[in-house]
Each structure stands twice: as C-alpha cells, then as structure tokens.
Amino acid sequence: ILVLADIYAARETDTLGMSSEALAEEIKRRGTDAYYLSSFEAIENFVLEKCIHGDVLITMGAGDVVNIGENLLQK
C-alpha cells in the first residue's frame, strides 16, 4: 500500500500541475493500492487502522514527514 501526503515544496515554485492526489489516482490506475491523505494526522490514523503485526512501514519524504513515524512510535 502506498500512502501519499501533500507535495513538499522546497525551492520549487511550480508543481507543473502535479499533485499527490493526481499521483495516487494514476498509481491506482496502474494497479497499485495507493491513497492520498491530506494531513499527517489522517495518515497516522490510516496506518494505525491498516497495519498489522509483521507489516513493515517505511516513511520517507521531505520536511516534517519524519514526524509521522515518530508519532506512531508513541501510540
């Protein structure tokens, strides 16, 4: 399962019309289970609901996305 948050803009000023929501839809169309969630809290709740013992969770990205994993470890 792939979960996408909003695109984090660092130095970029133009997303070229791309969004995480559009990416998730295209990824789904190609056969992968993908979701776009608009907040870190929503992602944390989704993960808590979907992950089971033995699953591997990888968080990666820029900015504060590291807080998702840190917050999940405290729950």
N, CA, C and O atoms as a CHARMM CRD file, in Angstrom:
* protein
*
  300
    1    1 ILE  N      0.85800  -1.17500   0.00000 PROA 1      0.00000
    2    1 ILE  CA     0.00000   0.00000   0.00000 PROA 1      0.00000
    3    1 ILE  C      0.89800   1.23000   0.00000 PROA 1      0.00000
    4    1 ILE  O      1.86500   1.30400   0.75900 PROA 1      0.00000
    5    2 LEU  N      0.57600   2.18100  -0.84500 PROA 2      0.00000
    6    2 LEU  CA     1.30300   3.44300  -0.90900 PROA 2      0.00000
    7    2 LEU  C      0.39800   4.55900  -0.41900 PROA 2      0.00000
    8    2 LEU  O     -0.73000   4.70200  -0.89000 PROA 2      0.00000
    9    3 VAL  N      0.89200   5.35100   0.52800 PROA 3      0.00000
   10    3 VAL  CA     0.14500   6.49400   1.04800 PROA 3      0.00000
   11    3 VAL  C      0.93900   7.75000   0.74400 PROA 3      0.00000
   12    3 VAL  O      2.11500   7.85200   1.09400 PROA 3      0.00000
   13    4 LEU  N      0.29700   8.70300   0.09300 PROA 4      0.00000
   14    4 LEU  CA     0.95000   9.94800  -0.28500 PROA 4      0.00000
   15    4 LEU  C      0.39900  11.12300   0.50600 PROA 4      0.00000
   16    4 LEU  O     -0.81200  11.25900   0.68200 PROA 4      0.00000
   17    5 ALA  N      1.30500  11.96900   0.97800 PROA 5      0.00000
   18    5 ALA  CA     0.93900  13.23700   1.60700 PROA 5      0.00000
   19    5 ALA  C      1.07000  14.32600   0.54700 PROA 5      0.00000
   20    5 ALA  O      1.43300  14.05200  -0.59700 PROA 5      0.00000
   21    6 ASP  N      0.77400  15.54700   0.93400 PROA 6      0.00000
   22    6 ASP  CA     0.94600  16.66500   0.00400 PROA 6      0.00000
   23    6 ASP  C      2.40500  16.78500  -0.42300 PROA 6      0.00000
   24    6 ASP  O      3.31300  16.41700   0.32200 PROA 6      0.00000
   25    7 ILE  N      2.61200  17.29100  -1.60100 PROA 7      0.00000
   26    7 ILE  CA     3.96000  17.52900  -2.11100 PROA 7      0.00000
   27    7 ILE  C      4.57900  18.65900  -1.31000 PROA 7      0.00000
   28    7 ILE  O      3.98600  19.72600  -1.15600 PROA 7      0.00000
   29    8 TYR  N      5.77700  18.41100  -0.80100 PROA 8      0.00000
   30    8 TYR  CA     6.50100  19.40200  -0.01700 PROA 8      0.00000
   31    8 TYR  C      7.34400  20.24300  -0.95900 PROA 8      0.00000
   32    8 TYR  O      8.22800  19.73200  -1.64600 PROA 8      0.00000
   33    9 ALA  N      7.06300  21.53100  -0.98300 PROA 9      0.00000
   34    9 ALA  CA     7.83100  22.43500  -1.84100 PROA 9      0.00000
   35    9 ALA  C      9.04800  22.93400  -1.07800 PROA 9      0.00000
   36    9 ALA  O      8.91000  23.52600  -0.00700 PROA 9      0.00000
   37   10 ALA  N     10.21600  22.70500  -1.61000 PROA 10     0.00000
   38   10 ALA  CA    11.44600  23.21300  -1.00800 PROA 10     0.00000
   39   10 ALA  C     11.81100  24.50300  -1.72400 PROA 10     0.00000
   40   10 ALA  O     11.46000  25.59200  -1.27000 PROA 10     0.00000
   41   11 ARG  N     12.50200  24.38500  -2.82100 PROA 11     0.00000
   42   11 ARG  CA    12.85400  25.55700  -3.61900 PROA 11     0.00000
   43   11 ARG  C     11.94300  25.72300  -4.81700 PROA 11     0.00000
   44   11 ARG  O     11.94400  26.77100  -5.46400 PROA 11     0.00000
   45   12 GLU  N     11.16700  24.69900  -5.11400 PROA 12     0.00000
   46   12 GLU  CA    10.31700  24.74200  -6.29500 PROA 12     0.00000
   47   12 GLU  C      9.18300  25.74900  -6.10700 PROA 12     0.00000
   48   12 GLU  O      8.63000  25.87800  -5.01500 PROA 12     0.00000
   49   13 THR  N      8.85100  26.44500  -7.16200 PROA 13     0.00000
   50   13 THR  CA     7.73300  27.38400  -7.10300 PROA 13     0.00000
   51   13 THR  C      6.59300  26.94400  -8.00800 PROA 13     0.00000
   52   13 THR  O      5.51000  27.52800  -7.96900 PROA 13     0.00000
   53   14 ASP  N      6.82400  25.92500  -8.82000 PROA 14     0.00000
   54   14 ASP  CA     5.81100  25.45600  -9.75200 PROA 14     0.00000
   55   14 ASP  C      5.74400  23.94000  -9.68400 PROA 14     0.00000
   56   14 ASP  O      6.74700  23.26100  -9.90500 PROA 14     0.00000
   57   15 THR  N      4.56500  23.40500  -9.37900 PROA 15     0.00000
   58   15 THR  CA     4.40400  21.95200  -9.29900 PROA 15     0.00000
   59   15 THR  C      4.11200  21.34600 -10.66500 PROA 15     0.00000
   60   15 THR  O      3.89600  20.13900 -10.77700 PROA 15     0.00000
   61   16 LEU  N      4.10400  22.17200 -11.69400 PROA 16     0.00000
   62   16 LEU  CA     3.85000  21.71500 -13.06000 PROA 16     0.00000
   63   16 LEU  C      2.49100  21.03100 -13.17600 PROA 16     0.00000
   64   16 LEU  O      2.29500  20.14000 -14.00200 PROA 16     0.00000
   65   17 GLY  N      1.55600  21.46700 -12.33100 PROA 17     0.00000
   66   17 GLY  CA     0.20800  20.92200 -12.36900 PROA 17     0.00000
   67   17 GLY  C      0.06000  19.56600 -11.72300 PROA 17     0.00000
   68   17 GLY  O     -1.00000  18.95000 -11.82900 PROA 17     0.00000
   69   18 MET  N      1.09000  19.08500 -11.06000 PROA 18     0.00000
   70   18 MET  CA     1.06200  17.76300 -10.43600 PROA 18     0.00000
   71   18 MET  C      0.66900  17.90200  -8.97100 PROA 18     0.00000
   72   18 MET  O      1.02600  18.87500  -8.30600 PROA 18     0.00000
   73   19 SER  N     -0.06500  16.92300  -8.48500 PROA 19     0.00000
   74   19 SER  CA    -0.44100  16.88200  -7.07500 PROA 19     0.00000
   75   19 SER  C     -0.33000  15.44800  -6.57500 PROA 19     0.00000
   76   19 SER  O     -0.31200  14.50700  -7.36800 PROA 19     0.00000
   77   20 SER  N     -0.25900  15.29000  -5.28600 PROA 20     0.00000
   78   20 SER  CA    -0.21400  13.94800  -4.71000 PROA 20     0.00000
   79   20 SER  C     -1.50500  13.20100  -4.98600 PROA 20     0.00000
   80   20 SER  O     -1.49100  11.98500  -5.18200 PROA 20     0.00000
   81   21 GLU  N     -2.61000  13.91200  -5.00100 PROA 21     0.00000
   82   21 GLU  CA    -3.89500  13.28300  -5.29500 PROA 21     0.00000
   83   21 GLU  C     -3.90600  12.71500  -6.71600 PROA 21     0.00000
   84   21 GLU  O     -4.36500  11.59500  -6.94000 PROA 21     0.00000
   85   22 ALA  N     -3.39400  13.49900  -7.67600 PROA 22     0.00000
   86   22 ALA  CA    -3.32500  13.03200  -9.06500 PROA 22     0.00000
   87   22 ALA  C     -2.36100  11.85100  -9.19200 PROA 22     0.00000
   88   22 ALA  O     -2.63200  10.90200  -9.92800 PROA 22     0.00000
   89   23 LEU  N     -1.24200  11.90900  -8.47900 PROA 23     0.00000
   90   23 LEU  CA    -0.29000  10.79600  -8.49900 PROA 23     0.00000
   91   23 LEU  C     -0.93900   9.52000  -7.96300 PROA 23     0.00000
   92   23 LEU  O     -0.78800   8.45000  -8.55200 PROA 23     0.00000
   93   24 ALA  N     -1.65700   9.63400  -6.85000 PROA 24     0.00000
   94   24 ALA  CA    -2.30400   8.45700  -6.26700 PROA 24     0.00000
   95   24 ALA  C     -3.30500   7.85400  -7.25100 PROA 24     0.00000
   96   24 ALA  O     -3.38200   6.63200  -7.38600 PROA 24     0.00000
   97   25 GLU  N     -4.05800   8.68800  -7.92800 PROA 25     0.00000
   98   25 GLU  CA    -5.04200   8.18300  -8.90000 PROA 25     0.00000
   99   25 GLU  C     -4.35600   7.44900 -10.05700 PROA 25     0.00000
  100   25 GLU  O     -4.82400   6.39500 -10.48700 PROA 25     0.00000
  101   26 GLU  N     -3.26400   7.99900 -10.55300 PROA 26     0.00000
  102   26 GLU  CA    -2.53800   7.35200 -11.66000 PROA 26     0.00000
  103   26 GLU  C     -1.89800   6.03900 -11.20000 PROA 26     0.00000
  104   26 GLU  O     -1.90000   5.05300 -11.93800 PROA 26     0.00000
  105   27 ILE  N     -1.36000   6.02900  -9.99700 PROA 27     0.00000
  106   27 ILE  CA    -0.75400   4.81000  -9.45500 PROA 27     0.00000
  107   27 ILE  C     -1.81900   3.72900  -9.29300 PROA 27     0.00000
  108   27 ILE  O     -1.57500   2.56300  -9.60400 PROA 27     0.00000
  109   28 LYS  N     -3.00500   4.11700  -8.80500 PROA 28     0.00000
  110   28 LYS  CA    -4.12800   3.17200  -8.68300 PROA 28     0.00000
  111   28 LYS  C     -4.51600   2.62200 -10.04100 PROA 28     0.00000
  112   28 LYS  O     -4.75600   1.42400 -10.19800 PROA 28     0.00000
  113   29 ARG  N     -4.57400   3.50800 -11.01600 PROA 29     0.00000
  114   29 ARG  CA    -4.95900   3.10000 -12.37600 PROA 29     0.00000
  115   29 ARG  C     -4.00500   2.04400 -12.91700 PROA 29     0.00000
  116   29 ARG  O     -4.39200   1.20000 -13.72500 PROA 29     0.00000
  117   30 ARG  N     -2.76000   2.09700 -12.46700 PROA 30     0.00000
  118   30 ARG  CA    -1.74600   1.14700 -12.93300 PROA 30     0.00000
  119   30 ARG  C     -1.66800  -0.11100 -12.06600 PROA 30     0.00000
  120   30 ARG  O     -0.80300  -0.96100 -12.27600 PROA 30     0.00000
  121   31 GLY  N     -2.57800  -0.22600 -11.08500 PROA 31     0.00000
  122   31 GLY  CA    -2.69900  -1.47500 -10.35200 PROA 31     0.00000
  123   31 GLY  C     -2.12100  -1.54300  -8.95600 PROA 31     0.00000
  124   31 GLY  O     -2.10700  -2.61700  -8.35600 PROA 31     0.00000
  125   32 THR  N     -1.64500  -0.43700  -8.42200 PROA 32     0.00000
  126   32 THR  CA    -1.10600  -0.44100  -7.06100 PROA 32     0.00000
  127   32 THR  C     -2.10200   0.23100  -6.13200 PROA 32     0.00000
  128   32 THR  O     -2.72400   1.22900  -6.49700 PROA 32     0.00000
  129   33 ASP  N     -2.25400  -0.31100  -4.94300 PROA 33     0.00000
  130   33 ASP  CA    -3.15200   0.23800  -3.93400 PROA 33     0.00000
  131   33 ASP  C     -2.53100   1.52700  -3.39000 PROA 33     0.00000
  132   33 ASP  O     -1.58000   1.46900  -2.60900 PROA 33     0.00000
  133   34 ALA  N     -3.05300   2.68800  -3.79000 PROA 34     0.00000
  134   34 ALA  CA    -2.47400   3.97800  -3.40900 PROA 34     0.00000
  135   34 ALA  C     -3.55000   4.89600  -2.84900 PROA 34     0.00000
  136   34 ALA  O     -4.70300   4.86100  -3.27700 PROA 34     0.00000
  137   35 TYR  N     -3.15200   5.71000  -1.89300 PROA 35     0.00000
  138   35 TYR  CA    -4.07300   6.63800  -1.23700 PROA 35     0.00000
  139   35 TYR  C     -3.40300   7.99000  -1.08800 PROA 35     0.00000
  140   35 TYR  O     -2.20100   8.07900  -0.84200 PROA 35     0.00000
  141   36 TYR  N     -4.18900   9.03400  -1.23900 PROA 36     0.00000
  142   36 TYR  CA    -3.74000  10.38400  -0.90800 PROA 36     0.00000
  143   36 TYR  C     -4.49100  10.80900   0.33300 PROA 36     0.00000
  144   36 TYR  O     -5.72000  10.74300   0.37400 PROA 36     0.00000
  145   37 LEU  N     -3.76100  11.24700   1.34700 PROA 37     0.00000
  146   37 LEU  CA    -4.37100  11.76100   2.57000 PROA 37     0.00000
  147   37 LEU  C     -3.80300  13.15000   2.82400 PROA 37     0.00000
  148   37 LEU  O     -2.59700  13.36900   2.70600 PROA 37     0.00000
  149   38 SER  N     -4.67000  14.07700   3.17100 PROA 38     0.00000
  150   38 SER  CA    -4.30000  15.49400   3.17900 PROA 38     0.00000
  151   38 SER  C     -3.61200  15.97900   4.45000 PROA 38     0.00000
  152   38 SER  O     -3.16900  17.12700   4.50300 PROA 38     0.00000
  153   39 SER  N     -3.51100  15.13600   5.46900 PROA 39     0.00000
  154   39 SER  CA    -2.82700  15.58300   6.69000 PROA 39     0.00000
  155   39 SER  C     -2.02300  14.43900   7.28700 PROA 39     0.00000
  156   39 SER  O     -2.30800  13.26700   7.04200 PROA 39     0.00000
  157   40 PHE  N     -1.02600  14.79300   8.06500 PROA 40     0.00000
  158   40 PHE  CA    -0.22500  13.77300   8.74000 PROA 40     0.00000
  159   40 PHE  C     -1.09400  13.00800   9.73900 PROA 40     0.00000
  160   40 PHE  O     -0.92600  11.79900   9.90100 PROA 40     0.00000
  161   41 GLU  N     -2.01200  13.69300  10.40300 PROA 41     0.00000
  162   41 GLU  CA    -2.90600  13.03000  11.34700 PROA 41     0.00000
  163   41 GLU  C     -3.75000  11.97100  10.63800 PROA 41     0.00000
  164   41 GLU  O     -3.93400  10.87100  11.15800 PROA 41     0.00000
  165   42 ALA  N     -4.25900  12.29800   9.46400 PROA 42     0.00000
  166   42 ALA  CA    -5.03900  11.33100   8.69600 PROA 42     0.00000
  167   42 ALA  C     -4.18000  10.13500   8.29400 PROA 42     0.00000
  168   42 ALA  O     -4.64900   8.99800   8.31600 PROA 42     0.00000
  169   43 ILE  N     -2.93300  10.38600   7.93200 PROA 43     0.00000
  170   43 ILE  CA    -2.02100   9.29900   7.56800 PROA 43     0.00000
  171   43 ILE  C     -1.75800   8.40900   8.78000 PROA 43     0.00000
  172   43 ILE  O     -1.79600   7.18300   8.67400 PROA 43     0.00000
  173   44 GLU  N     -1.49300   9.02200   9.92600 PROA 44     0.00000
  174   44 GLU  CA    -1.25100   8.24500  11.14300 PROA 44     0.00000
  175   44 GLU  C     -2.45300   7.37400  11.48200 PROA 44     0.00000
  176   44 GLU  O     -2.28200   6.20100  11.81400 PROA 44     0.00000
  177   45 ASN  N     -3.65800   7.91700  11.40800 PROA 45     0.00000
  178   45 ASN  CA    -4.87000   7.14700  11.69600 PROA 45     0.00000
  179   45 ASN  C     -5.05200   6.01000  10.70200 PROA 45     0.00000
  180   45 ASN  O     -5.42800   4.90300  11.08600 PROA 45     0.00000
  181   46 PHE  N     -4.79000   6.27500   9.42900 PROA 46     0.00000
  182   46 PHE  CA    -4.89300   5.26200   8.38200 PROA 46     0.00000
  183   46 PHE  C     -3.93400   4.11500   8.66800 PROA 46     0.00000
  184   46 PHE  O     -4.31300   2.94600   8.59400 PROA 46     0.00000
  185   47 VAL  N     -2.70100   4.45000   8.99300 PROA 47     0.00000
  186   47 VAL  CA    -1.67600   3.43200   9.26500 PROA 47     0.00000
  187   47 VAL  C     -2.05400   2.61300  10.49500 PROA 47     0.00000
  188   47 VAL  O     -1.91100   1.39000  10.49800 PROA 47     0.00000
  189   48 LEU  N     -2.53500   3.28300  11.53500 PROA 48     0.00000
  190   48 LEU  CA    -2.93700   2.56000  12.74500 PROA 48     0.00000
  191   48 LEU  C     -4.08100   1.58900  12.45500 PROA 48     0.00000
  192   48 LEU  O     -4.17000   0.52500  13.06900 PROA 48     0.00000
  193   49 GLU  N     -4.93700   1.95200  11.53700 PROA 49     0.00000
  194   49 GLU  CA    -6.07000   1.10600  11.18200 PROA 49     0.00000
  195   49 GLU  C     -5.67400  -0.05100  10.26200 PROA 49     0.00000
  196   49 GLU  O     -6.21800  -1.14900  10.38000 PROA 49     0.00000
  197   50 LYS  N     -4.73300   0.19000   9.35200 PROA 50     0.00000
  198   50 LYS  CA    -4.41700  -0.78900   8.30700 PROA 50     0.00000
  199   50 LYS  C     -3.25300  -1.71600   8.62700 PROA 50     0.00000
  200   50 LYS  O     -3.25700  -2.87300   8.20500 PROA 50     0.00000
  201   51 CYS  N     -2.26200  -1.23700   9.36200 PROA 51     0.00000
  202   51 CYS  CA    -1.07600  -2.06500   9.62400 PROA 51     0.00000
  203   51 CYS  C     -1.38400  -3.13400  10.65400 PROA 51     0.00000
  204   51 CYS  O     -2.10000  -2.89500  11.62600 PROA 51     0.00000
  205   52 ILE  N     -0.83100  -4.31700  10.42700 PROA 52     0.00000
  206   52 ILE  CA    -0.97600  -5.40200  11.38100 PROA 52     0.00000
  207   52 ILE  C      0.41100  -5.90800  11.77200 PROA 52     0.00000
  208   52 ILE  O      1.41300  -5.56100  11.14600 PROA 52     0.00000
  209   53 HSD  N      0.44900  -6.72600  12.80800 PROA 53     0.00000
  210   53 HSD  CA     1.71100  -7.27800  13.29000 PROA 53     0.00000
  211   53 HSD  C      2.46400  -7.95600  12.14000 PROA 53     0.00000
  212   53 HSD  O      1.89900  -8.76700  11.40600 PROA 53     0.00000
  213   54 GLY  N      3.71900  -7.61800  11.99900 PROA 54     0.00000
  214   54 GLY  CA     4.55100  -8.20500  10.95700 PROA 54     0.00000
  215   54 GLY  C      4.69100  -7.32700   9.72100 PROA 54     0.00000
  216   54 GLY  O      5.56300  -7.57600   8.88800 PROA 54     0.00000
  217   55 ASP  N      3.85100  -6.30600   9.58400 PROA 55     0.00000
  218   55 ASP  CA     3.98100  -5.39000   8.45200 PROA 55     0.00000
  219   55 ASP  C      5.23000  -4.52700   8.60900 PROA 55     0.00000
  220   55 ASP  O      5.70700  -4.31000   9.72300 PROA 55     0.00000
  221   56 VAL  N      5.74500  -4.04800   7.51000 PROA 56     0.00000
  222   56 VAL  CA     6.86700  -3.12300   7.51400 PROA 56     0.00000
  223   56 VAL  C      6.33200  -1.77400   7.04800 PROA 56     0.00000
  224   56 VAL  O      5.69100  -1.68300   6.00000 PROA 56     0.00000
  225   57 LEU  N      6.59300  -0.73800   7.81900 PROA 57     0.00000
  226   57 LEU  CA     6.16300   0.61700   7.49500 PROA 57     0.00000
  227   57 LEU  C      7.40100   1.45400   7.22100 PROA 57     0.00000
  228   57 LEU  O      8.30800   1.53000   8.05000 PROA 57     0.00000
  229   58 ILE  N      7.43200   2.07400   6.06800 PROA 58     0.00000
  230   58 ILE  CA     8.53300   2.96200   5.70100 PROA 58     0.00000
  231   58 ILE  C      7.94500   4.35100   5.49700 PROA 58     0.00000
  232   58 ILE  O      7.00400   4.52200   4.72200 PROA 58     0.00000
  233   59 THR  N      8.49300   5.33700   6.18500 PROA 59     0.00000
  234   59 THR  CA     8.09900   6.72200   5.94500 PROA 59     0.00000
  235   59 THR  C      9.29400   7.42400   5.31400 PROA 59     0.00000
  236   59 THR  O     10.42600   7.29100   5.77900 PROA 59     0.00000
  237   60 MET  N      9.02900   8.16100   4.26500 PROA 60     0.00000
  238   60 MET  CA    10.11200   8.91700   3.63900 PROA 60     0.00000
  239   60 MET  C      9.53500  10.16600   3.00700 PROA 60     0.00000
  240   60 MET  O      8.37700  10.20600   2.59100 PROA 60     0.00000
  241   61 GLY  N     10.35700  11.16000   2.95000 PROA 61     0.00000
  242   61 GLY  CA     9.92800  12.40600   2.35100 PROA 61     0.00000
  243   61 GLY  C     10.75600  13.55700   2.88000 PROA 61     0.00000
  244   61 GLY  O     11.77400  13.36800   3.54500 PROA 61     0.00000
  245   62 ALA  N     10.29900  14.73200   2.57400 PROA 62     0.00000
  246   62 ALA  CA    10.99400  15.94600   2.99000 PROA 62     0.00000
  247   62 ALA  C     10.15900  16.66000   4.04800 PROA 62     0.00000
  248   62 ALA  O      8.98500  16.35300   4.25100 PROA 62     0.00000
  249   63 GLY  N     10.78400  17.60000   4.70100 PROA 63     0.00000
  250   63 GLY  CA    10.04600  18.39300   5.67600 PROA 63     0.00000
  251   63 GLY  C      9.72900  17.59000   6.91800 PROA 63     0.00000
  252   63 GLY  O     10.55200  16.81500   7.40500 PROA 63     0.00000
  253   64 ASP  N      8.52100  17.78600   7.42400 PROA 64     0.00000
  254   64 ASP  CA     8.11200  17.20300   8.69800 PROA 64     0.00000
  255   64 ASP  C      7.54700  15.78900   8.59300 PROA 64     0.00000
  256   64 ASP  O      7.00600  15.27500   9.57200 PROA 64     0.00000
  257   65 VAL  N      7.66000  15.15400   7.43600 PROA 65     0.00000
  258   65 VAL  CA     7.09400  13.81300   7.28600 PROA 65     0.00000
  259   65 VAL  C      7.69900  12.82800   8.28300 PROA 65     0.00000
  260   65 VAL  O      7.07400  11.81900   8.61100 PROA 65     0.00000
  261   66 VAL  N      8.88400  13.10400   8.75900 PROA 66     0.00000
  262   66 VAL  CA     9.52300  12.24900   9.76400 PROA 66     0.00000
  263   66 VAL  C      8.66000  12.15900  11.02400 PROA 66     0.00000
  264   66 VAL  O      8.73200  11.17100  11.75500 PROA 66     0.00000
  265   67 ASN  N      7.85200  13.17600  11.27900 PROA 67     0.00000
  266   67 ASN  CA     7.00900  13.18200  12.47600 PROA 67     0.00000
  267   67 ASN  C      5.94700  12.08700  12.45300 PROA 67     0.00000
  268   67 ASN  O      5.48100  11.66400  13.51100 PROA 67     0.00000
  269   68 ILE  N      5.56100  11.62600  11.28300 PROA 68     0.00000
  270   68 ILE  CA     4.56200  10.55800  11.19400 PROA 68     0.00000
  271   68 ILE  C      5.08600   9.31600  11.93600 PROA 68     0.00000
  272   68 ILE  O      4.42000   8.78800  12.82600 PROA 68     0.00000
  273   69 GLY  N      6.27100   8.86700  11.56100 PROA 69     0.00000
  274   69 GLY  CA     6.84500   7.70000  12.21500 PROA 69     0.00000
  275   69 GLY  C      7.08800   7.92500  13.68800 PROA 69     0.00000
  276   69 GLY  O      6.82400   7.04700  14.51000 PROA 69     0.00000
  277   70 GLU  N      7.59000   9.09600  14.02500 PROA 70     0.00000
  278   70 GLU  CA     7.85400   9.40300  15.45200 PROA 70     0.00000
  279   70 GLU  C      6.55800   9.37300  16.25300 PROA 70     0.00000
  280   70 GLU  O      6.52400   8.82800  17.35700 PROA 70     0.00000
  281   71 ASN  N      5.48800   9.95700  15.70600 PROA 71     0.00000
  282   71 ASN  CA     4.20400   9.96400  16.40600 PROA 71     0.00000
  283   71 ASN  C      3.63900   8.55200  16.54300 PROA 71     0.00000
  284   71 ASN  O      3.07700   8.20500  17.58100 PROA 71     0.00000
  285   72 LEU  N      3.78700   7.74400  15.50300 PROA 72     0.00000
  286   72 LEU  CA     3.27300   6.36800  15.56700 PROA 72     0.00000
  287   72 LEU  C      3.99900   5.54900  16.62200 PROA 72     0.00000
  288   72 LEU  O      3.39600   4.68400  17.25700 PROA 72     0.00000
  289   73 LEU  N      5.26600   5.80500  16.81400 PROA 73     0.00000
  290   73 LEU  CA     6.01800   5.06600  17.83800 PROA 73     0.00000
  291   73 LEU  C      5.53700   5.38500  19.23800 PROA 73     0.00000
  292   73 LEU  O      5.73400   4.59000  20.15600 PROA 73     0.00000
  293   74 GLN  N      4.91000   6.53300  19.41500 PROA 74     0.00000
  294   74 GLN  CA     4.43000   6.94000  20.73100 PROA 74     0.00000
  295   74 GLN  C      3.01400   6.44100  21.00800 PROA 74     0.00000
  296   74 GLN  O      2.51600   6.59000  22.12400 PROA 74     0.00000
  297   75 LYS  N      2.36300   5.85300  20.01300 PROA 75     0.00000
  298   75 LYS  CA     0.95800   5.41300  20.19600 PROA 75     0.00000
  299   75 LYS  C      0.89000   3.96000  20.57800 PROA 75     0.00000
  300   75 LYS  O     -0.20000   3.42200  20.77100 PROA 75     0.00000
